[in-house]
Amino acid sequence: MRDDEIAKELYNLQKQRKCLVLLDDIWTTSTWDRLKAAFPEDETNSKILLTTRKKNVSFACR
């Protein structure tokens, strides 16, 4: 699968089910920018846990 296909599948899965998604050690805001399309902005029962060592990345993920 291509990246955009995986993102679409993950997005749809979170809309249908309760999920816990763990993203460990994100280092750059550009990485988050590529990943964020996979996560619905509207209310779901899913939770996302993201870890980072970079303060600017944590602010970008709000």
PyMOL Python script that loads the backbone (N, CA, C, O; Angstrom):
from pymol import cmd

cmd.read_pdbstr("""\
ATOM      1  N   MET A   1       0.831  -1.183   0.000  1.00  0.00           N
ATOM      2  CA  MET A   1       0.000   0.000   0.000  1.00  0.00           C
ATOM      3  C   MET A   1       0.882   1.255   0.000  1.00  0.00           C
ATOM      4  O   MET A   1       1.989   1.262   0.538  1.00  0.00           O
ATOM      5  N   ARG A   2       0.363   2.290  -0.608  1.00  0.00           N
ATOM      6  CA  ARG A   2       1.046   3.584  -0.576  1.00  0.00           C
ATOM      7  C   ARG A   2       0.728   4.285   0.743  1.00  0.00           C
ATOM      8  O   ARG A   2      -0.223   3.925   1.437  1.00  0.00           O
ATOM      9  N   ASP A   3       1.527   5.278   1.075  1.00  0.00           N
ATOM     10  CA  ASP A   3       1.333   6.013   2.329  1.00  0.00           C
ATOM     11  C   ASP A   3      -0.059   6.614   2.441  1.00  0.00           C
ATOM     12  O   ASP A   3      -0.679   6.549   3.502  1.00  0.00           O
ATOM     13  N   ASP A   4      -0.552   7.195   1.365  1.00  0.00           N
ATOM     14  CA  ASP A   4      -1.872   7.830   1.422  1.00  0.00           C
ATOM     15  C   ASP A   4      -2.979   6.793   1.597  1.00  0.00           C
ATOM     16  O   ASP A   4      -4.003   7.090   2.212  1.00  0.00           O
ATOM     17  N   GLU A   5      -2.794   5.598   1.073  1.00  0.00           N
ATOM     18  CA  GLU A   5      -3.776   4.526   1.251  1.00  0.00           C
ATOM     19  C   GLU A   5      -3.787   4.035   2.698  1.00  0.00           C
ATOM     20  O   GLU A   5      -4.849   3.762   3.257  1.00  0.00           O
ATOM     21  N   ILE A   6      -2.615   3.925   3.295  1.00  0.00           N
ATOM     22  CA  ILE A   6      -2.518   3.517   4.699  1.00  0.00           C
ATOM     23  C   ILE A   6      -3.164   4.575   5.591  1.00  0.00           C
ATOM     24  O   ILE A   6      -3.894   4.241   6.525  1.00  0.00           O
ATOM     25  N   ALA A   7      -2.900   5.835   5.307  1.00  0.00           N
ATOM     26  CA  ALA A   7      -3.491   6.927   6.085  1.00  0.00           C
ATOM     27  C   ALA A   7      -5.016   6.898   5.993  1.00  0.00           C
ATOM     28  O   ALA A   7      -5.702   7.099   6.995  1.00  0.00           O
ATOM     29  N   LYS A   8      -5.538   6.654   4.817  1.00  0.00           N
ATOM     30  CA  LYS A   8      -6.989   6.597   4.634  1.00  0.00           C
ATOM     31  C   LYS A   8      -7.592   5.423   5.405  1.00  0.00           C
ATOM     32  O   LYS A   8      -8.648   5.566   6.022  1.00  0.00           O
ATOM     33  N   GLU A   9      -6.931   4.268   5.376  1.00  0.00           N
ATOM     34  CA  GLU A   9      -7.404   3.102   6.117  1.00  0.00           C
ATOM     35  C   GLU A   9      -7.397   3.365   7.626  1.00  0.00           C
ATOM     36  O   GLU A   9      -8.351   3.023   8.325  1.00  0.00           O
ATOM     37  N   LEU A  10      -6.327   3.968   8.117  1.00  0.00           N
ATOM     38  CA  LEU A  10      -6.236   4.285   9.539  1.00  0.00           C
ATOM     39  C   LEU A  10      -7.304   5.294   9.931  1.00  0.00           C
ATOM     40  O   LEU A  10      -7.925   5.155  10.985  1.00  0.00           O
ATOM     41  N   TYR A  11      -7.526   6.295   9.113  1.00  0.00           N
ATOM     42  CA  TYR A  11      -8.563   7.296   9.351  1.00  0.00           C
ATOM     43  C   TYR A  11      -9.938   6.628   9.460  1.00  0.00           C
ATOM     44  O   TYR A  11     -10.681   6.877  10.410  1.00  0.00           O
ATOM     45  N   ASN A  12     -10.268   5.789   8.492  1.00  0.00           N
ATOM     46  CA  ASN A  12     -11.571   5.116   8.484  1.00  0.00           C
ATOM     47  C   ASN A  12     -11.735   4.171   9.666  1.00  0.00           C
ATOM     48  O   ASN A  12     -12.820   4.084  10.240  1.00  0.00           O
ATOM     49  N   LEU A  13     -10.688   3.473  10.032  1.00  0.00           N
ATOM     50  CA  LEU A  13     -10.740   2.562  11.171  1.00  0.00           C
ATOM     51  C   LEU A  13     -11.046   3.316  12.460  1.00  0.00           C
ATOM     52  O   LEU A  13     -11.830   2.845  13.284  1.00  0.00           O
ATOM     53  N   GLN A  14     -10.438   4.471  12.638  1.00  0.00           N
ATOM     54  CA  GLN A  14     -10.676   5.273  13.838  1.00  0.00           C
ATOM     55  C   GLN A  14     -12.097   5.822  13.891  1.00  0.00           C
ATOM     56  O   GLN A  14     -12.642   6.033  14.975  1.00  0.00           O
ATOM     57  N   LYS A  15     -12.690   6.051  12.746  1.00  0.00           N
ATOM     58  CA  LYS A  15     -14.064   6.533  12.706  1.00  0.00           C
ATOM     59  C   LYS A  15     -15.048   5.413  13.078  1.00  0.00           C
ATOM     60  O   LYS A  15     -16.122   5.681  13.617  1.00  0.00           O
ATOM     61  N   GLN A  16     -14.675   4.162  12.789  1.00  0.00           N
ATOM     62  CA  GLN A  16     -15.559   3.031  13.011  1.00  0.00           C
ATOM     63  C   GLN A  16     -15.384   2.384  14.378  1.00  0.00           C
ATOM     64  O   GLN A  16     -16.348   1.867  14.943  1.00  0.00           O
ATOM     65  N   ARG A  17     -14.173   2.404  14.913  1.00  0.00           N
ATOM     66  CA  ARG A  17     -13.875   1.673  16.143  1.00  0.00           C
ATOM     67  C   ARG A  17     -13.104   2.553  17.125  1.00  0.00           C
ATOM     68  O   ARG A  17     -12.592   3.618  16.781  1.00  0.00           O
ATOM     69  N   LYS A  18     -13.048   2.072  18.329  1.00  0.00           N
ATOM     70  CA  LYS A  18     -12.256   2.724  19.354  1.00  0.00           C
ATOM     71  C   LYS A  18     -10.820   2.207  19.240  1.00  0.00           C
ATOM     72  O   LYS A  18     -10.576   1.005  19.340  1.00  0.00           O
ATOM     73  N   CYS A  19      -9.879   3.123  19.032  1.00  0.00           N
ATOM     74  CA  CYS A  19      -8.487   2.734  18.799  1.00  0.00           C
ATOM     75  C   CYS A  19      -7.547   3.499  19.722  1.00  0.00           C
ATOM     76  O   CYS A  19      -7.857   4.602  20.174  1.00  0.00           O
ATOM     77  N   LEU A  20      -6.413   2.906  19.988  1.00  0.00           N
ATOM     78  CA  LEU A  20      -5.301   3.592  20.616  1.00  0.00           C
ATOM     79  C   LEU A  20      -4.156   3.533  19.624  1.00  0.00           C
ATOM     80  O   LEU A  20      -3.695   2.453  19.256  1.00  0.00           O
ATOM     81  N   VAL A  21      -3.702   4.694  19.196  1.00  0.00           N
ATOM     82  CA  VAL A  21      -2.605   4.774  18.231  1.00  0.00           C
ATOM     83  C   VAL A  21      -1.405   5.380  18.948  1.00  0.00           C
ATOM     84  O   VAL A  21      -1.512   6.459  19.531  1.00  0.00           O
ATOM     85  N   LEU A  22      -0.283   4.707  18.910  1.00  0.00           N
ATOM     86  CA  LEU A  22       0.935   5.175  19.557  1.00  0.00           C
ATOM     87  C   LEU A  22       1.943   5.571  18.487  1.00  0.00           C
ATOM     88  O   LEU A  22       2.331   4.756  17.650  1.00  0.00           O
ATOM     89  N   LEU A  23       2.359   6.831  18.525  1.00  0.00           N
ATOM     90  CA  LEU A  23       3.413   7.341  17.642  1.00  0.00           C
ATOM     91  C   LEU A  23       4.593   7.693  18.535  1.00  0.00           C
ATOM     92  O   LEU A  23       4.531   8.662  19.293  1.00  0.00           O
ATOM     93  N   ASP A  24       5.639   6.935  18.453  1.00  0.00           N
ATOM     94  CA  ASP A  24       6.760   7.082  19.374  1.00  0.00           C
ATOM     95  C   ASP A  24       7.917   7.842  18.741  1.00  0.00           C
ATOM     96  O   ASP A  24       8.371   7.510  17.646  1.00  0.00           O
ATOM     97  N   ASP A  25       8.383   8.865  19.445  1.00  0.00           N
ATOM     98  CA  ASP A  25       9.612   9.584  19.138  1.00  0.00           C
ATOM     99  C   ASP A  25       9.569  10.327  17.791  1.00  0.00           C
ATOM    100  O   ASP A  25      10.404  10.099  16.915  1.00  0.00           O
ATOM    101  N   ILE A  26       8.603  11.198  17.651  1.00  0.00           N
ATOM    102  CA  ILE A  26       8.505  12.057  16.466  1.00  0.00           C
ATOM    103  C   ILE A  26       9.477  13.216  16.646  1.00  0.00           C
ATOM    104  O   ILE A  26       9.418  13.919  17.654  1.00  0.00           O
ATOM    105  N   TRP A  27      10.369  13.425  15.683  1.00  0.00           N
ATOM    106  CA  TRP A  27      11.436  14.402  15.828  1.00  0.00           C
ATOM    107  C   TRP A  27      11.194  15.724  15.114  1.00  0.00           C
ATOM    108  O   TRP A  27      11.757  16.746  15.507  1.00  0.00           O
ATOM    109  N   THR A  28      10.361  15.724  14.066  1.00  0.00           N
ATOM    110  CA  THR A  28      10.206  16.960  13.295  1.00  0.00           C
ATOM    111  C   THR A  28       8.736  17.270  13.039  1.00  0.00           C
ATOM    112  O   THR A  28       7.891  16.375  13.007  1.00  0.00           O
ATOM    113  N   THR A  29       8.454  18.539  12.859  1.00  0.00           N
ATOM    114  CA  THR A  29       7.087  18.942  12.539  1.00  0.00           C
ATOM    115  C   THR A  29       6.704  18.465  11.142  1.00  0.00           C
ATOM    116  O   THR A  29       5.529  18.214  10.874  1.00  0.00           O
ATOM    117  N   SER A  30       7.673  18.339  10.263  1.00  0.00           N
ATOM    118  CA  SER A  30       7.356  17.851   8.918  1.00  0.00           C
ATOM    119  C   SER A  30       6.899  16.393   8.947  1.00  0.00           C
ATOM    120  O   SER A  30       6.062  15.989   8.139  1.00  0.00           O
ATOM    121  N   THR A  31       7.440  15.609   9.867  1.00  0.00           N
ATOM    122  CA  THR A  31       6.979  14.226  10.027  1.00  0.00           C
ATOM    123  C   THR A  31       5.533  14.223  10.482  1.00  0.00           C
ATOM    124  O   THR A  31       4.719  13.474   9.942  1.00  0.00           O
ATOM    125  N   TRP A  32       5.195  15.055  11.477  1.00  0.00           N
ATOM    126  CA  TRP A  32       3.817  15.143  11.939  1.00  0.00           C
ATOM    127  C   TRP A  32       2.904  15.628  10.824  1.00  0.00           C
ATOM    128  O   TRP A  32       1.788  15.129  10.683  1.00  0.00           O
ATOM    129  N   ASP A  33       3.357  16.590  10.034  1.00  0.00           N
ATOM    130  CA  ASP A  33       2.545  17.104   8.928  1.00  0.00           C
ATOM    131  C   ASP A  33       2.180  15.997   7.939  1.00  0.00           C
ATOM    132  O   ASP A  33       1.083  15.995   7.379  1.00  0.00           O
ATOM    133  N   ARG A  34       3.096  15.065   7.728  1.00  0.00           N
ATOM    134  CA  ARG A  34       2.816  13.945   6.817  1.00  0.00           C
ATOM    135  C   ARG A  34       1.869  12.928   7.441  1.00  0.00           C
ATOM    136  O   ARG A  34       1.129  12.257   6.721  1.00  0.00           O
ATOM    137  N   LEU A  35       1.877  12.801   8.766  1.00  0.00           N
ATOM    138  CA  LEU A  35       1.063  11.801   9.458  1.00  0.00           C
ATOM    139  C   LEU A  35      -0.334  12.282   9.822  1.00  0.00           C
ATOM    140  O   LEU A  35      -1.258  11.472   9.893  1.00  0.00           O
ATOM    141  N   LYS A  36      -0.510  13.573  10.053  1.00  0.00           N
ATOM    142  CA  LYS A  36      -1.751  14.063  10.650  1.00  0.00           C
ATOM    143  C   LYS A  36      -2.996  13.847   9.803  1.00  0.00           C
ATOM    144  O   LYS A  36      -4.104  13.866  10.340  1.00  0.00           O
ATOM    145  N   ALA A  37      -2.855  13.646   8.527  1.00  0.00           N
ATOM    146  CA  ALA A  37      -4.025  13.383   7.679  1.00  0.00           C
ATOM    147  C   ALA A  37      -4.714  12.071   8.056  1.00  0.00           C
ATOM    148  O   ALA A  37      -5.879  11.861   7.719  1.00  0.00           O
ATOM    149  N   ALA A  38      -4.003  11.197   8.746  1.00  0.00           N
ATOM    150  CA  ALA A  38      -4.564   9.895   9.128  1.00  0.00           C
ATOM    151  C   ALA A  38      -5.429   9.974  10.381  1.00  0.00           C
ATOM    152  O   ALA A  38      -6.021   8.974  10.787  1.00  0.00           O
ATOM    153  N   PHE A  39      -5.509  11.157  11.001  1.00  0.00           N
ATOM    154  CA  PHE A  39      -6.219  11.278  12.265  1.00  0.00           C
ATOM    155  C   PHE A  39      -7.370  12.262  12.146  1.00  0.00           C
ATOM    156  O   PHE A  39      -7.161  13.434  11.832  1.00  0.00           O
ATOM    157  N   PRO A  40      -8.597  11.784  12.399  1.00  0.00           N
ATOM    158  CA  PRO A  40      -9.769  12.658  12.284  1.00  0.00           C
ATOM    159  C   PRO A  40      -9.694  13.816  13.281  1.00  0.00           C
ATOM    160  O   PRO A  40      -9.298  13.630  14.432  1.00  0.00           O
ATOM    161  N   GLU A  41     -10.075  15.002  12.832  1.00  0.00           N
ATOM    162  CA  GLU A  41     -10.112  16.152  13.724  1.00  0.00           C
ATOM    163  C   GLU A  41     -11.425  16.225  14.499  1.00  0.00           C
ATOM    164  O   GLU A  41     -11.490  16.834  15.567  1.00  0.00           O
ATOM    165  N   ASP A  42     -12.463  15.606  13.959  1.00  0.00           N
ATOM    166  CA  ASP A  42     -13.733  15.610  14.680  1.00  0.00           C
ATOM    167  C   ASP A  42     -13.709  14.537  15.764  1.00  0.00           C
ATOM    168  O   ASP A  42     -12.779  13.734  15.842  1.00  0.00           O
ATOM    169  N   GLU A  43     -14.709  14.538  16.567  1.00  0.00           N
ATOM    170  CA  GLU A  43     -14.737  13.677  17.739  1.00  0.00           C
ATOM    171  C   GLU A  43     -14.871  12.198  17.364  1.00  0.00           C
ATOM    172  O   GLU A  43     -15.745  11.810  16.589  1.00  0.00           O
ATOM    173  N   THR A  44     -13.984  11.393  17.935  1.00  0.00           N
ATOM    174  CA  THR A  44     -14.045   9.935  17.807  1.00  0.00           C
ATOM    175  C   THR A  44     -13.782   9.352  19.186  1.00  0.00           C
ATOM    176  O   THR A  44     -13.465  10.082  20.125  1.00  0.00           O
ATOM    177  N   ASN A  45     -13.911   8.061  19.304  1.00  0.00           N
ATOM    178  CA  ASN A  45     -13.571   7.384  20.554  1.00  0.00           C
ATOM    179  C   ASN A  45     -12.106   6.971  20.590  1.00  0.00           C
ATOM    180  O   ASN A  45     -11.651   6.386  21.573  1.00  0.00           O
ATOM    181  N   SER A  46     -11.377   7.264  19.545  1.00  0.00           N
ATOM    182  CA  SER A  46      -9.976   6.882  19.457  1.00  0.00           C
ATOM    183  C   SER A  46      -9.098   7.865  20.217  1.00  0.00           C
ATOM    184  O   SER A  46      -9.456   9.026  20.413  1.00  0.00           O
ATOM    185  N   LYS A  47      -7.950   7.376  20.634  1.00  0.00           N
ATOM    186  CA  LYS A  47      -6.954   8.186  21.332  1.00  0.00           C
ATOM    187  C   LYS A  47      -5.628   8.065  20.598  1.00  0.00           C
ATOM    188  O   LYS A  47      -5.300   7.013  20.049  1.00  0.00           O
ATOM    189  N   ILE A  48      -4.875   9.153  20.596  1.00  0.00           N
ATOM    190  CA  ILE A  48      -3.554   9.175  19.978  1.00  0.00           C
ATOM    191  C   ILE A  48      -2.557   9.535  21.068  1.00  0.00           C
ATOM    192  O   ILE A  48      -2.726  10.533  21.768  1.00  0.00           O
ATOM    193  N   LEU A  49      -1.524   8.726  21.209  1.00  0.00           N
ATOM    194  CA  LEU A  49      -0.445   9.010  22.141  1.00  0.00           C
ATOM    195  C   LEU A  49       0.805   9.243  21.303  1.00  0.00           C
ATOM    196  O   LEU A  49       1.270   8.349  20.596  1.00  0.00           O
ATOM    197  N   LEU A  50       1.330  10.433  21.391  1.00  0.00           N
ATOM    198  CA  LEU A  50       2.498  10.804  20.606  1.00  0.00           C
ATOM    199  C   LEU A  50       3.607  11.216  21.564  1.00  0.00           C
ATOM    200  O   LEU A  50       3.385  12.018  22.471  1.00  0.00           O
ATOM    201  N   THR A  51       4.796  10.670  21.362  1.00  0.00           N
ATOM    202  CA  THR A  51       5.940  11.079  22.173  1.00  0.00           C
ATOM    203  C   THR A  51       6.935  11.808  21.290  1.00  0.00           C
ATOM    204  O   THR A  51       7.098  11.501  20.109  1.00  0.00           O
ATOM    205  N   THR A  52       7.598  12.786  21.901  1.00  0.00           N
ATOM    206  CA  THR A  52       8.619  13.553  21.195  1.00  0.00           C
ATOM    207  C   THR A  52       9.581  14.151  22.207  1.00  0.00           C
ATOM    208  O   THR A  52       9.238  14.331  23.376  1.00  0.00           O
ATOM    209  N   ARG A  53      10.763  14.451  21.758  1.00  0.00           N
ATOM    210  CA  ARG A  53      11.746  15.133  22.592  1.00  0.00           C
ATOM    211  C   ARG A  53      11.818  16.617  22.244  1.00  0.00           C
ATOM    212  O   ARG A  53      12.536  17.380  22.890  1.00  0.00           O
ATOM    213  N   LYS A  54      11.079  17.013  21.236  1.00  0.00           N
ATOM    214  CA  LYS A  54      11.158  18.367  20.708  1.00  0.00           C
ATOM    215  C   LYS A  54       9.932  19.182  21.090  1.00  0.00           C
ATOM    216  O   LYS A  54       8.803  18.780  20.808  1.00  0.00           O
ATOM    217  N   LYS A  55      10.146  20.316  21.725  1.00  0.00           N
ATOM    218  CA  LYS A  55       9.060  21.164  22.173  1.00  0.00           C
ATOM    219  C   LYS A  55       8.222  21.681  20.989  1.00  0.00           C
ATOM    220  O   LYS A  55       6.994  21.728  21.065  1.00  0.00           O
ATOM    221  N   ASN A  56       8.898  22.068  19.900  1.00  0.00           N
ATOM    222  CA  ASN A  56       8.159  22.596  18.741  1.00  0.00           C
ATOM    223  C   ASN A  56       7.257  21.546  18.116  1.00  0.00           C
ATOM    224  O   ASN A  56       6.202  21.884  17.579  1.00  0.00           O
ATOM    225  N   VAL A  57       7.651  20.282  18.174  1.00  0.00           N
ATOM    226  CA  VAL A  57       6.798  19.203  17.647  1.00  0.00           C
ATOM    227  C   VAL A  57       5.565  19.055  18.532  1.00  0.00           C
ATOM    228  O   VAL A  57       4.458  18.881  18.022  1.00  0.00           O
ATOM    229  N   SER A  58       5.739  19.121  19.837  1.00  0.00           N
ATOM    230  CA  SER A  58       4.595  18.979  20.734  1.00  0.00           C
ATOM    231  C   SER A  58       3.579  20.095  20.512  1.00  0.00           C
ATOM    232  O   SER A  58       2.375  19.848  20.581  1.00  0.00           O
ATOM    233  N   PHE A  59       4.035  21.310  20.248  1.00  0.00           N
ATOM    234  CA  PHE A  59       3.124  22.420  19.973  1.00  0.00           C
ATOM    235  C   PHE A  59       2.434  22.262  18.622  1.00  0.00           C
ATOM    236  O   PHE A  59       1.279  22.658  18.466  1.00  0.00           O
ATOM    237  N   ALA A  60       3.121  21.698  17.663  1.00  0.00           N
ATOM    238  CA  ALA A  60       2.539  21.496  16.328  1.00  0.00           C
ATOM    239  C   ALA A  60       1.451  20.429  16.330  1.00  0.00           C
ATOM    240  O   ALA A  60       0.596  20.418  15.444  1.00  0.00           O
ATOM    241  N   CYS A  61       1.473  19.545  17.299  1.00  0.00           N
ATOM    242  CA  CYS A  61       0.530  18.424  17.338  1.00  0.00           C
ATOM    243  C   CYS A  61      -0.756  18.733  18.093  1.00  0.00           C
ATOM    244  O   CYS A  61      -1.600  17.850  18.245  1.00  0.00           O
ATOM    245  N   ARG A  62      -0.923  19.920  18.552  1.00  0.00           N
ATOM    246  CA  ARG A  62      -2.136  20.271  19.305  1.00  0.00           C
ATOM    247  C   ARG A  62      -3.349  20.270  18.440  1.00  0.00           C
ATOM    248  O   ARG A  62      -4.449  20.544  18.919  1.00  0.00           O
TER     249      ARG A  62
END
""", "prot")
cmd.dss("prot")
cmd.show_as("cartoon", "prot")
cmd.util.cbc("prot")
cmd.orient("prot")
